[in-house]
Amino acid sequence: MKTPLVEMDGDEMTRILWKMIKDELLLPFIDLKTEYYDLGLKHRNETDDKVTTESAQAAKKYGVAVKCATITPNAERVAEYKLKEMWKSPNGTIRAILDGTVFRTPIVVKGIEPCVRNWERPITLARHAYGDVYKNTEIRVNKPGKAELLFTAKDGTQTRELIHEFTGPGILQGIHNTEASIRSFAKSCFNYALDTRQDLWFGTKDTISKKYDHCFKDIFQAVFEAECREAFEKAGITYFYTLIDDAVARVMKSKGGFIWACKNYDGDVMSDMISSAFGSLAMMTSVLVSPDGVYEYEAAHGTVQRHYYKYLAGEETSTNSVATIFAWTGALRKRGELDKLPSLCEFADKLEKATIGTIESGRMTKDLALISSLQNVTVLNSEEFIREIRSTLEASLS
């Protein structure tokens, strides 16, 4: 390696797996260079969460990062870890700093068939990560009255629209987005489609939301025409827009193998649908891509809290490490591409093949054994599974 990866360590069982993966699958085979940041909740608390910001800034500097799953604390976690305050989601902080879009793709293996039987190739879900209901303002209405949408410009001029005349109790919700964020979302989607040479689909409800959703549609089309059409034609891929309900119907009948871009809420819902239909969140990669080409790879799942408590109690765990392994391989491959190191890319490819090959040979963790159609599978514990992958990898390298 020439340039280091930004390494963001995490919490609980995934932190245990993180070290196992480095010790068994990376350090014995490559000259691993990383700039390390401890995003474990204890250290985030000690640094007043400055370490999260520092890690995101380092990702901007080096261009490629790999992140372990982290805890987003709630009231119970505040008490458990004796936190100074309820720190924000590290993923949210990093997304905001990188201005990134999240791309999630299922890892497909033989013996774990999708629920949708015509899906032959993985579907990548691209989720806009700003605005809409996630930054909403809400009012509970208790009496009759008039609700209006009001915008006051810097110069004092006002724009006003009637929302509803209430004759009794009800509720109100205000949402927003920005053209800058939507444009970054569009650029990230088009760039990632070109990077992976996949068609890009996008859908909103512009027939009903003639200003809000139509704005998304118009910005995507403008970016495509001005910056991407020629490159898409040269790459032999297409950009396709349709209504979100039509997109859902088309996705269910498709064979897969494309990127599906969704607004924030649509992406939140549909990414879980895609991951569940393909098998498991533990078999889902996730990469945050900024419009200026910064990549941050991670697993799509959480910290596996229940297994961690079993681990602390000295009990055996059978925790699926596949998505975390693929976070590392994705980051190593991208580092190799950017630094023109084909051997690093080749190693990432072989580690992925060794991981998939181990599962397809019938050696897997308990969660996969429960849904596998393979016969006579061997259930391995967390460490045994990683060591079996190492054995498969060593055979391929020799």
BELCOR-V114557 format. One record per backbone hydrogen bond with DSSP energy under -0.5 kcal/mol. NH is the residue of the N-H (numbers start at 1). CO is the residue of the C=O. If there is no record, write none. Layout:
# BELCOR-V114557
nh->NH co->CO
nh->NH co->CO
This chain:
# BELCOR-V114557
nh->5 co->33
nh->6 co->64
nh->7 co->5
nh->7 co->35
nh->8 co->6
nh->8 co->66
nh->9 co->7
nh->9 co->37
nh->11 co->69
nh->13 co->303
nh->14 co->11
nh->14 co->303
nh->15 co->11
nh->15 co->12
nh->16 co->12
nh->17 co->13
nh->18 co->14
nh->19 co->15
nh->20 co->16
nh->21 co->17
nh->22 co->18
nh->23 co->19
nh->24 co->20
nh->25 co->21
nh->26 co->21
nh->26 co->22
nh->27 co->22
nh->29 co->26
nh->30 co->26
nh->32 co->30
nh->35 co->5
nh->36 co->34
nh->37 co->7
nh->39 co->9
nh->39 co->37
nh->44 co->40
nh->45 co->41
nh->46 co->42
nh->47 co->43
nh->48 co->45
nh->49 co->44
nh->50 co->47
nh->52 co->49
nh->53 co->49
nh->54 co->50
nh->55 co->51
nh->56 co->52
nh->57 co->53
nh->58 co->54
nh->59 co->55
nh->60 co->56
nh->61 co->57
nh->62 co->58
nh->63 co->59
nh->65 co->295
nh->66 co->6
nh->67 co->297
nh->68 co->8
nh->73 co->71
nh->78 co->74
nh->79 co->75
nh->80 co->76
nh->81 co->77
nh->82 co->78
nh->83 co->78
nh->87 co->85
nh->93 co->89
nh->94 co->90
nh->95 co->91
nh->96 co->92
nh->97 co->93
nh->98 co->94
nh->99 co->95
nh->100 co->95
nh->101 co->289
nh->102 co->127
nh->103 co->287
nh->104 co->102
nh->104 co->125
nh->105 co->285
nh->106 co->123
nh->107 co->283
nh->108 co->106
nh->112 co->109
nh->113 co->111
nh->115 co->277
nh->117 co->115
nh->119 co->116
nh->120 co->118
nh->120 co->255
nh->121 co->255
nh->124 co->122
nh->124 co->258
nh->125 co->104
nh->125 co->123
nh->126 co->124
nh->126 co->260
nh->127 co->102
nh->127 co->125
nh->128 co->126
nh->128 co->262
nh->132 co->176
nh->134 co->131
nh->135 co->132
nh->136 co->133
nh->137 co->174
nh->139 co->172
nh->141 co->139
nh->141 co->170
nh->145 co->166
nh->147 co->164
nh->149 co->161
nh->150 co->148
nh->151 co->159
nh->153 co->151
nh->153 co->157
nh->156 co->153
nh->159 co->151
nh->161 co->149
nh->163 co->147
nh->164 co->147
nh->166 co->145
nh->166 co->164
nh->170 co->141
nh->172 co->139
nh->174 co->137
nh->182 co->178
nh->183 co->179
nh->184 co->180
nh->185 co->181
nh->186 co->182
nh->187 co->183
nh->188 co->184
nh->189 co->185
nh->190 co->186
nh->191 co->187
nh->192 co->188
nh->193 co->189
nh->194 co->190
nh->195 co->191
nh->196 co->192
nh->197 co->193
nh->198 co->193
nh->199 co->257
nh->200 co->238
nh->201 co->259
nh->202 co->240
nh->203 co->261
nh->204 co->242
nh->208 co->205
nh->209 co->205
nh->210 co->208
nh->214 co->209
nh->215 co->211
nh->216 co->212
nh->217 co->213
nh->218 co->214
nh->219 co->215
nh->220 co->216
nh->221 co->217
nh->222 co->218
nh->223 co->219
nh->224 co->220
nh->225 co->221
nh->226 co->222
nh->227 co->223
nh->228 co->223
nh->228 co->224
nh->229 co->224
nh->232 co->228
nh->233 co->229
nh->234 co->230
nh->235 co->231
nh->236 co->232
nh->237 co->232
nh->240 co->200
nh->242 co->202
nh->244 co->204
nh->247 co->243
nh->248 co->244
nh->249 co->245
nh->250 co->246
nh->251 co->247
nh->252 co->248
nh->253 co->249
nh->254 co->250
nh->254 co->251
nh->257 co->122
nh->259 co->199
nh->260 co->124
nh->261 co->201
nh->261 co->259
nh->262 co->126
nh->267 co->263
nh->268 co->264
nh->269 co->265
nh->270 co->266
nh->271 co->267
nh->272 co->268
nh->273 co->269
nh->274 co->270
nh->275 co->271
nh->276 co->272
nh->277 co->273
nh->278 co->274
nh->279 co->275
nh->283 co->280
nh->284 co->281
nh->285 co->105
nh->286 co->298
nh->287 co->103
nh->288 co->296
nh->289 co->101
nh->289 co->287
nh->290 co->294
nh->291 co->99
nh->293 co->290
nh->295 co->63
nh->296 co->288
nh->297 co->65
nh->298 co->286
nh->299 co->67
nh->300 co->284
nh->308 co->304
nh->309 co->305
nh->310 co->306
nh->311 co->307
nh->312 co->308
nh->313 co->309
nh->314 co->311
nh->315 co->310
nh->323 co->282
nh->325 co->321
nh->326 co->322
nh->327 co->323
nh->328 co->324
nh->329 co->325
nh->330 co->326
nh->331 co->327
nh->332 co->328
nh->333 co->329
nh->334 co->330
nh->335 co->331
nh->336 co->332
nh->337 co->333
nh->338 co->334
nh->339 co->335
nh->340 co->337
nh->341 co->336
nh->344 co->341
nh->345 co->341
nh->346 co->342
nh->347 co->343
nh->348 co->344
nh->349 co->345
nh->350 co->346
nh->351 co->347
nh->352 co->348
nh->353 co->349
nh->354 co->350
nh->355 co->351
nh->356 co->352
nh->357 co->353
nh->358 co->354
nh->359 co->355
nh->360 co->356
nh->361 co->357
nh->362 co->359
nh->363 co->358
nh->364 co->362
nh->364 co->378
nh->367 co->318
nh->368 co->365
nh->369 co->365
nh->370 co->366
nh->371 co->368
nh->372 co->368
nh->373 co->111
nh->378 co->362
nh->379 co->377
nh->380 co->364
nh->380 co->378
nh->382 co->317
nh->385 co->381
nh->386 co->382
nh->387 co->383
nh->388 co->384
nh->389 co->385
nh->390 co->386
nh->391 co->387
nh->392 co->388
nh->393 co->389
nh->394 co->390
nh->395 co->391
nh->396 co->392
nh->397 co->393
nh->398 co->394
